[in-house]
Every structure is written in structure tokens, then in C-alpha cells.
Amino acid sequence: MLSSPLAIAGEVPVLRLSVLQFGTAHWELDHIQRHGLDRQAGFKLEVRLVAHLPASRIAVSSGEVQGAVVDLMWAQARYEQGEPYLYLPFSSSIGEILVAEDSEIDSIVDLRGRRIGVAGGPDSKGWVLLKRVAADRGLDLEREAEVSYAAPPLLDEALRRDRIDVLVTYWHFTARLKAAGGVRTAWQMAALLDALSLDRDLPVLGYVFREEWVREHHDLLDRFAGSLVEAKQQLAEEPSHWAAIRPLMRVENEADFEALRQGFIAGTPAALDARRIADLQRLLVLTGASPDRVLPDRLFYRADASRRAP
């Protein structure tokens, strides 16, 4: 791949991405750079690190970078506002719904009257899915439960101190909490997808690129997508690669490290095909998108060249 026409001509293209400094996407991008997978694929990867998600979204919206990691709902919202982005899957890990180890909560209907902490805000993917499944069982959680929104660390402590009964949180915080003990999984997000008759491996997090930019840079995007596949495979098959990534993970013990490593690998999504794209579109509709304004097929990245319009 080093003998690609671009590399021979000395015109190696640069791809700039913005991601959270301590986010999980940084782990695989650091691996790509550290092992030269970008150069092997005939491009140069530049990573702009930010402290919080809004900064990353602003960077890609303004054109400061070509790509960033967002959730599927963000891409849908931008499309509805007339700003289409191509969505390239990053991870199928959403998170879990946790309760204290000795909690009696066993079914969705047991959530009536409970104190529920939601990491992030009202648009949190796990919370949106939980509300939808509960609604199918005749339960309006926003009216029939006591709901609070806060940052994950605050809610982690609230669950430990019995100030909330249920915690809806992100997968990497779930991994740390379970490794510390004292909590258990009430429902995995995959179970909620099952309840909605959707593929449980749907990639709800992805890299996004402006469609206008993609039209002129198909080849560069394909090169990046190929390097991602290679990086994910290497990280899954060779545990020794994680020694270099460990400082980015901010772990204090082996249990946390191993839980995060395994969680990251478990979230590696399968390639998109027509059926999985249809499920992602149905998920968007189930979570509030209008059926006639849902993210179209052309905005989901597929590795086969036949996906492209002439």
C-alpha cells in the first residue's frame, strides 16, 4: 500500500480528526499513529484532542477538522438541519443499566416510582432506548419515575451511596463500576435492542465526515476505514499492544484496565450491510426521527465501492 499513486507522487493526503483526549476513540487512533498504519495506507493521520464532546462537534462542523466521533442521533439531527454527514461506524457499545447488587429490581415495570440517574442528559442513547421499551409496556418513565441527569462520576457515587436506585450510564463507566464490585447489570443495552427487534450489534457511535468533503475524498476515506479495521483487529488479537495505550485509559488497577480493554474489543462493530442500515434507520425512527426525514442509505459508510453514486 506504500506504493500507492499518492505516496509515489509525494502527495500523501492528511486526514484531521477531533476526539476526546481521554475518549475510547483516541485509543485506536493512537495505535494507528504509533504503528504507522496510516502511512502504510498512504495517508497521514492528525488527531486534535479536545476536553469535551461539544468542542469536537464544533471542530467538525466548522471545518477545522474533517472528522469527529459522534453518536448516531447527532448525525440525524444535523441531517434534519440540512447538514448531511457520512457516518462510519466506530463502536456498538452503548452502556448498561446498573443497580445495587442486592437490589430487588428485576423487570422494566419495577422501575415505576424509582430514582433513576441518567449519565449525560435527556438525549442519552441508553435512556432513549429504555424509555421506548418501557413505553411499550405501558410505563412512562419521565412521569412515573424520579429522573435526574448528571455527569457519570457523580451518578456513580450516587448509586454507591444509595441516593439513586438505577443508573443508566456509558459502557466504560459501567466497566469500572462492575470491576469495583457492589453493583450488577439489570439490563444490557443489547437486551433493549432485542426488545425492539433490532440487531443488538448496532454501531451507535461513529466517525462523521461532511458529505460535501466525502464527494471529493472517497479514496482517503477508504484508506482511513481500512486502517481502522487493521487497528481493531490488532488490538483484539494481540494484548501486548495495550501496554502503550494504557496511559490514555487513566486506570488505577488491573481490574479496571482489563474491563476497559475487553469492553472496547466487545464493541467492535460488524461492517454495515443493507439489513443493518435498515435497523439503524428504524432505531432513529423509534427514538423520534420522522420516517420521511431519516438518515438515508447514502450517508452510511459501506466498504464496497458499489455503494457510491456515479
Backbone torsions as a table, in degrees:
resi	resn	phi	psi	omega
1	MET	NA	-20.5	176.4
2	LEU	-67.2	-18.6	-179.6
3	SER	-92.1	21.1	178.1
4	SER	-63.5	154.2	179.6
5	PRO	-53.5	-39.8	-179.3
6	LEU	-63.6	-41.9	-178.3
7	ALA	-67.6	-40.9	-179.3
8	ILE	-62.2	-40.5	-177.7
9	ALA	-76.5	-4.3	-178.4
10	GLY	74.0	14.7	-177.9
11	GLU	-105.8	53.1	-178.5
12	VAL	-65.6	118.7	-178.1
13	PRO	-72.1	153.5	179.9
14	VAL	-109.8	133.0	175.6
15	LEU	-115.4	121.0	-178.6
16	ARG	-105.6	127.2	179.4
17	LEU	-124.6	148.6	175.6
18	SER	-115.2	127.1	179.0
19	VAL	-142.7	162.2	176.4
20	LEU	-62.8	137.9	-178.9
21	GLN	-57.2	-40.9	-179.1
22	PHE	-112.2	24.9	176.6
23	GLY	-84.8	163.2	-175.6
24	THR	-71.7	-26.4	177.5
25	ALA	-64.7	-31.8	179.0
26	HIS	-59.5	-30.7	-178.8
27	TRP	-60.9	-49.9	-177.1
28	GLU	-74.2	-31.9	178.3
29	LEU	-69.3	-37.9	175.3
30	ASP	-61.5	-39.9	178.6
31	HIS	-64.0	-41.9	178.8
32	ILE	-59.3	-46.6	-178.9
33	GLN	-69.0	-44.4	-176.1
34	ARG	-61.3	-36.6	-176.8
35	HIS	-102.4	8.4	174.6
36	GLY	66.6	27.0	-179.3
37	LEU	-68.3	-26.4	176.1
38	ASP	-68.9	-45.6	-179.6
39	ARG	-65.6	-36.6	176.7
40	GLN	-62.8	-30.0	-179.6
41	ALA	-90.3	-0.2	175.0
42	GLY	86.2	29.7	174.0
43	PHE	-149.0	169.1	177.4
44	LYS	-115.9	126.0	179.5
45	LEU	-95.2	127.9	172.5
46	GLU	-117.4	132.6	-176.9
47	VAL	-116.3	122.0	175.4
48	ARG	-100.2	116.4	-176.6
49	LEU	-91.5	137.1	179.2
50	VAL	-128.2	164.4	-175.4
51	ALA	-88.6	-21.4	-177.5
52	HIS	-150.5	159.0	-174.0
53	LEU	-59.5	-43.9	-179.7
54	PRO	-54.4	-36.5	179.4
55	ALA	-64.8	-38.1	178.8
56	SER	-67.2	-41.0	179.3
57	ARG	-66.1	-39.2	178.1
58	ILE	-64.6	-38.8	-178.9
59	ALA	-61.5	-43.1	-179.6
60	VAL	-77.2	-32.9	179.0
61	SER	-67.1	-36.2	-177.2
62	SER	-82.5	-13.8	-177.6
63	GLY	90.0	5.3	177.2
64	GLU	-62.7	-34.5	174.5
65	VAL	-129.6	164.3	179.7
66	GLN	-87.4	-25.5	-176.0
67	GLY	-147.1	160.0	177.4
68	ALA	-156.0	163.4	177.2
69	VAL	-94.9	126.6	178.8
70	VAL	-138.5	174.7	172.8
71	ASP	-92.5	163.3	-175.5
72	LEU	-58.6	-37.0	-178.2
73	MET	-64.4	-33.2	177.1
74	TRP	-64.8	-45.1	178.4
75	ALA	-60.2	-39.7	177.6
76	GLN	-63.2	-45.0	-178.6
77	ALA	-62.2	-40.9	179.3
78	ARG	-67.0	-37.2	177.8
79	TYR	-62.7	-42.4	178.8
80	GLU	-63.6	-25.9	179.3
81	GLN	-89.9	7.0	177.6
82	GLY	85.5	18.7	179.5
83	GLU	-123.6	84.9	-175.9
84	PRO	-75.1	135.4	175.7
85	TYR	-123.6	140.4	172.2
86	LEU	-77.5	137.8	-174.5
87	TYR	-110.7	116.4	179.2
88	LEU	-111.0	116.9	-173.3
89	PRO	-56.0	138.2	174.3
90	PHE	-112.7	-50.3	-174.6
91	SER	-152.6	147.4	175.4
92	SER	-101.9	5.5	179.2
93	SER	-80.6	120.7	177.5
94	ILE	-103.6	-50.7	-177.3
95	GLY	147.6	-163.0	-180.0
96	GLU	-144.0	168.9	175.7
97	ILE	-110.7	117.2	-172.1
98	LEU	-109.4	151.5	173.1
99	VAL	-139.0	167.8	176.0
100	ALA	-62.3	151.5	-175.6
101	GLU	-56.9	-33.5	-178.1
102	ASP	-98.2	13.0	-179.0
103	SER	-65.8	146.5	178.3
104	GLU	-90.5	-1.8	-179.7
105	ILE	-66.6	123.9	-173.8
106	ASP	-134.0	-19.6	-178.2
107	SER	-139.4	165.6	-178.8
108	ILE	-58.1	-39.7	-177.4
109	VAL	-67.0	-19.4	177.0
110	ASP	-68.9	-9.0	-178.8
111	LEU	-80.0	-11.6	179.5
112	ARG	-59.8	125.6	178.1
113	GLY	79.8	2.1	-177.3
114	ARG	-86.1	161.5	175.1
115	ARG	-92.1	114.6	-175.1
116	ILE	-113.6	124.1	175.3
117	GLY	-100.0	130.5	-178.4
118	VAL	-118.2	118.9	178.8
119	ALA	-71.6	130.9	179.6
120	GLY	99.7	-104.0	-178.2
121	GLY	-165.3	-168.8	-176.4
122	PRO	-59.5	-23.9	-178.6
123	ASP	-92.4	6.6	178.4
124	SER	-55.0	131.2	-173.7
125	LYS	-57.4	-45.0	-179.7
126	GLY	-61.8	-40.1	-179.8
127	TRP	-67.4	-42.0	178.6
128	VAL	-60.5	-42.8	179.1
129	LEU	-66.7	-44.2	-179.6
130	LEU	-61.4	-43.4	179.0
131	LYS	-61.3	-39.6	-178.2
132	ARG	-66.4	-45.0	179.4
133	VAL	-64.7	-41.4	178.4
134	ALA	-62.7	-40.7	179.6
135	ALA	-61.5	-36.3	177.6
136	ASP	-65.3	-18.2	178.3
137	ARG	-105.1	14.8	175.7
138	GLY	80.0	20.9	-176.0
139	LEU	-119.8	121.4	177.0
140	ASP	-98.4	98.3	-172.8
141	LEU	-66.0	-31.4	-179.3
142	GLU	-67.4	-26.1	-179.7
143	ARG	-100.1	-29.9	-171.3
144	GLU	-107.9	9.7	174.8
145	ALA	-138.0	164.3	177.7
146	GLU	-97.7	106.4	-171.6
147	VAL	-107.7	134.8	175.5
148	SER	-132.5	144.5	-180.0
149	TYR	-114.6	137.3	-179.4
150	ALA	-164.7	174.3	176.9
151	ALA	-68.9	147.6	-176.9
152	PRO	-52.1	-46.1	-178.1
153	PRO	-60.3	-37.0	178.9
154	LEU	-65.5	-39.9	-179.8
155	LEU	-73.7	-32.9	174.7
156	ASP	-55.8	-47.5	-179.1
157	GLU	-66.9	-37.3	179.5
158	ALA	-62.5	-39.5	178.7
159	LEU	-67.9	-41.0	179.3
160	ARG	-63.0	-34.5	-176.3
161	ARG	-94.5	10.3	177.1
162	ASP	63.5	32.8	177.1
163	ARG	-92.9	-15.0	170.8
164	ILE	-134.5	157.4	-179.3
165	ASP	-96.7	-27.8	-173.1
166	VAL	-138.6	140.2	178.8
167	LEU	-125.9	122.8	174.2
168	VAL	-103.8	110.7	-171.8
169	THR	-142.3	174.3	-176.9
170	TYR	-76.5	157.8	-170.8
171	TRP	-63.7	-37.3	-176.0
172	HIS	-72.7	-28.2	173.3
173	PHE	-74.3	-35.6	174.6
174	THR	-58.1	-45.0	-178.1
175	ALA	-59.6	-43.4	-179.9
176	ARG	-66.4	-43.7	-178.6
177	LEU	-62.4	-45.3	-178.2
178	LYS	-68.6	-33.9	177.9
179	ALA	-65.4	-32.2	179.4
180	ALA	-76.5	-21.8	177.9
181	GLY	88.6	166.5	177.5
182	GLY	92.2	-4.6	177.7
183	VAL	-131.8	162.1	176.6
184	ARG	-140.5	161.4	178.4
185	THR	-81.2	122.6	173.2
186	ALA	-83.0	-46.9	175.2
187	TRP	-146.5	137.8	168.3
188	GLN	-83.9	150.6	178.6
189	MET	-61.0	-31.1	178.3
190	ALA	-59.8	-34.4	178.6
191	ALA	-67.0	-34.5	177.2
192	LEU	-67.8	-39.3	176.3
193	LEU	-63.5	-39.6	175.6
194	ASP	-58.7	-44.5	-177.8
195	ALA	-63.2	-24.9	178.5
196	LEU	-95.9	9.5	179.8
197	SER	59.6	39.5	177.9
198	LEU	-115.1	156.2	175.3
199	ASP	-57.5	128.2	-175.9
200	ARG	-77.0	-6.3	-178.9
201	ASP	-107.2	30.8	-177.5
202	LEU	-71.3	132.0	179.3
203	PRO	-80.2	99.9	-175.8
204	VAL	-91.2	-3.2	172.8
205	LEU	-121.9	140.1	-177.9
206	GLY	-156.7	162.8	170.5
207	TYR	-81.4	137.8	178.4
208	VAL	-120.8	147.1	-179.6
209	PHE	-140.0	136.9	178.8
210	ARG	-56.3	134.1	-178.4
211	GLU	-59.4	-37.7	179.8
212	GLU	-60.2	-41.4	177.7
213	TRP	-67.8	-40.2	-177.9
214	VAL	-61.4	-37.3	-179.0
215	ARG	-55.9	-33.0	-177.5
216	GLU	-96.9	-5.8	-172.4
217	HIS	-136.8	38.2	178.4
218	HIS	-54.7	-45.0	-175.0
219	ASP	-64.3	-42.8	179.2
220	LEU	-63.4	-40.4	179.3
221	LEU	-64.4	-41.4	177.6
222	ASP	-62.3	-38.4	178.8
223	ARG	-63.9	-43.7	178.4
224	PHE	-63.8	-44.8	179.9
225	ALA	-59.9	-39.1	177.9
226	GLY	-65.2	-38.4	179.5
227	SER	-68.4	-32.3	175.9
228	LEU	-64.2	-45.0	178.8
229	VAL	-58.5	-44.4	-179.5
230	GLU	-64.6	-43.0	-179.4
231	ALA	-64.1	-46.1	179.9
232	LYS	-61.3	-39.0	-179.8
233	GLN	-66.3	-44.7	179.8
234	GLN	-63.8	-40.8	-179.7
235	LEU	-69.0	-28.5	178.5
236	ALA	-78.8	-34.0	-171.9
237	GLU	-94.6	-20.2	-176.1
238	GLU	-130.0	94.7	-178.0
239	PRO	-56.3	-26.3	-177.3
240	SER	-63.6	-23.0	178.6
241	HIS	-63.3	-22.9	-174.6
242	TRP	-76.3	-13.4	178.5
243	ALA	-61.6	-38.2	180.0
244	ALA	-73.9	-27.8	-177.7
245	ILE	-83.0	-24.7	-173.0
246	ARG	-50.2	-41.4	179.1
247	PRO	-59.9	-26.1	179.3
248	LEU	-77.7	-14.7	-172.7
249	MET	-89.4	-13.5	179.4
250	ARG	51.7	52.4	179.0
251	VAL	-104.2	148.1	-178.1
252	GLU	-107.4	-11.2	-179.2
253	ASN	-150.0	168.8	-175.7
254	GLU	-67.8	-33.5	-179.1
255	ALA	-63.6	-45.1	178.3
256	ASP	-63.5	-44.4	-179.1
257	PHE	-58.4	-48.2	-176.3
258	GLU	-69.1	-36.9	178.5
259	ALA	-63.8	-41.9	179.4
260	LEU	-69.9	-40.4	178.9
261	ARG	-60.7	-48.9	-178.2
262	GLN	-67.5	-36.4	178.7
263	GLY	-64.9	-39.4	178.2
264	PHE	-62.7	-46.6	-179.0
265	ILE	-63.9	-41.0	-179.2
266	ALA	-63.2	-24.6	-178.8
267	GLY	-86.5	2.6	179.3
268	THR	-64.4	117.7	-174.7
269	PRO	-83.4	151.2	172.2
270	ALA	-73.4	159.9	178.9
271	ALA	-62.4	149.7	179.5
272	LEU	-76.7	139.8	170.7
273	ASP	-131.8	-178.9	-175.2
274	ALA	-58.8	-39.7	-177.8
275	ARG	-67.5	-43.6	-178.1
276	ARG	-70.3	-34.4	175.5
277	ILE	-64.4	-41.6	178.4
278	ALA	-61.9	-37.5	178.1
279	ASP	-67.8	-39.1	177.1
280	LEU	-63.3	-40.5	178.1
281	GLN	-65.6	-38.7	178.6
282	ARG	-68.4	-36.1	175.4
283	LEU	-60.9	-41.6	178.6
284	LEU	-62.8	-40.7	178.5
285	VAL	-65.9	-43.3	-179.9
286	LEU	-62.6	-26.7	-178.0
287	THR	-101.9	17.7	168.8
288	GLY	119.6	-11.3	-179.0
289	ALA	-73.2	147.0	176.4
290	SER	-74.1	132.6	-178.5
291	PRO	-54.8	-30.8	-178.5
292	ASP	-90.9	4.4	177.2
293	ARG	-130.7	21.4	-178.4
294	VAL	-75.9	152.0	179.0
295	LEU	-50.3	120.5	-175.3
296	PRO	-77.4	164.0	-177.6
297	ASP	-52.6	-38.9	-173.6
298	ARG	-63.8	-18.0	-177.5
299	LEU	-95.8	11.3	172.8
300	PHE	-110.0	124.9	-176.8
301	TYR	-70.6	129.1	172.4
302	ARG	-127.3	139.4	-173.4
303	ALA	-68.9	-26.6	-177.1
304	ASP	-74.1	136.4	-176.8
305	ALA	-63.0	-22.1	-175.9
306	SER	-68.0	-10.4	-179.7
307	ARG	-71.4	-19.5	-170.5
308	ARG	-81.7	142.1	175.2
309	ALA	-74.8	149.2	179.7
310	PRO	-60.0	NA	NA
